[in-house]
Amino acid sequence: MSALNRWLIRHFWVQLALSVAAATAVLLLLHATHPGSGWGLYGIPGAIGTGVVLYSQRRRQKELVGGTTEGLVRVEEALVREEVPDEPRERAALSRVVEQRLEATRRRPVALVLLYAMFGVIFAVIALDGGGPSLIVYGLIFAGALFWITWAGGRQRRRLERMGSALGLREGAREDAREGRTA
């Protein structure tokens, strides 16, 4: 699995292609009775949006580790294994990545509540529209997606918090840096 992760980190285009393929498959399944009606309308902007988001995240991550793909691979492997590197440069790069990701996930509970509410409203609209069999499919997809997002996000957040503790990052370090205070 780690070899696959390293390969995917090195080859951004594969991540993008897999994301677009998965989104297209889901849209084709959801619009099976009307092939081509919805997936082109939603799929193309979704693919462009996915590419922009993935590219911008990857660019930011590469900048934090010194601008190299190999540096990003080393940091990701250290995060997965939860090992703190001995080399000061790699340790600093890992620290920057952990701090940035902790900052990015600080509003996770609010985002989850809004996501659950959004999925609930969409499900209610489908139910009111007389969804029938599609209601069951949407319900299963929504339940699976919400479970996965909650479980995987919580797991990643706990891993980041453990790494932040191992690296010696203070809980309030982000607020201090933002306000110009020193430790």
N, C-alpha and C positions, 0 to 999 in steps of 0.2 A: 504494500500500500504506500509506503514511503517513497518507493521509486516512482510510482504513478504520480504522487503529489509533487515530487521534484520536477518531473517531466511537464506536468500541467503548469507549474509556476514558470518554467522556462519558456513555454509556448503559449503565449497569451491568446493567439488566434484559435487554438483548440478549445479553450475555455469559452470563448465567444460562440464558436460553432456549436458546441454542446448545449449552451444556454438557448440559442435560437432553435436548435432541433427539438429540445424538450418543450419549449413554449409552443412551437408549431404542432407538435404531437398532441399536446393538451388541447389546443384550440381546434384541431381537426376532430378529436374525440368529442368535444363539447358541441360541435356543429356538424355531427355525422349525418344528420338528416338533410342538411343543406350544405353540401360540400362547397367550399370556396366562398361562401357568403360572408363569413365573419373573420376567418383567420387572416385573410389578406388585409382587411380593413384594420384589424387590431394587431396583427402579427408584424407588419412592416414597421410601424412606429414603435412597437414594443421592442423589436430587434435593434432598431437604431438607439432607443433609450438604454437598452441593456448594454450595448457596446460603449456608449458614452460613459455610463456609470462605471462599468468594469475598467475601462481605460483610465478614467480619472482616479479611481481608487488605486490602481496599480502604479500609476505615475507618482502619486503621493507616497505610497509605501516605498518605492524605489528611491525617492529623494531622501526619505528618512534613514535609509541604510547606506547612503553614499552613491546612489545612482546606478548600481550594478544589479543585474539579475541574479548573479551568483550570491551577492550579499543578501538579497531577498530570500533566496533558497535557504541559506544558512540560518537566517533569523526564523523563518517558518519552521524549519526542522527543530531548532532550539525550543520554540514555543510548543510544538507538538510533544516533544520529549520532556518538556518542562525542565530543561537544563540551562543553567546560567553559564555563559561562556567565560573562560578565564582571560582571554585577550581583551584589553581595555576598549579597543575600537569596536569590536563585536558586541561587547557588553553595553557600550553606550548606544549603539544602533538598536539593539534589542530593547533597551530602556526607552528610547524614543518611540519605537513602534508600540510597545505595551502602553505607554502613556497616551499616545494618540488614540489607540483603540479603546482604552478605558474612557477617555474623554468623549469619543464618538458614541459610546453605549451608555452614557450617564442617564439618558432619558428613556431607557428601554422600557420600564414599566408603563409609562404614559403611552409610548408608541404601541405596546401590546394591547392596552385597553382600547385605543382607537382602532387598531387592526381588528380586534374581536368585534367591536361595534360595527365597523364597516362590513365585515363578513356577515354579521347578523342581519344587517339591513338588506344586503344583497339577497340573502337567503329568504328573508321575509317577502321581498318584492317578487322573487321567483315563485314562492308559495302562493302569494295572492294572485299571481298571473295564471295559476293553474298549471304549474310546471309538470306534474305527473312524473314520468320516469326520470326526466332531467333533474327534478328536485332531489331524487335519491342520489344521482351522480354528483350533483353540486354539493350536497350535504356531505358525502364521503370525501370529496376533494377538499372541501373547506375544513372538515374535521382533521383530516390527515395533515393538511398544510399548517393549520394552527398548532396541532400537537408538535409537528416537526420544528416549527419556528420557535416555539416556547422551549422545548427540550434542548435543541441544539444551541440556541442563543444563551440559555442559562448555563449550559456546559462550557461554552466559550468564555462567558463572563467570569465564571469561577476559575477557569484556567488563567485568564488574564490577571485576576486578583491575586492568585497564588504566585504568579511570576512577578507581579508588582511588589509583593512582599519580599520575595527572594532577591529582587534587585534593589530593595531598600527605598522604593518610591513611597513617599508619604501620601496619605489620603488627601490632604489639602494642598498638595504641591501644585496641582493645576490651577487652583484658585489663586494661590500666591503668585505664580508666574504671570497669570493674566492681570493681576492688580499691581505687579511690579515689586512685590515684596520679596525679600530673600530669606532663606531658611537659617 
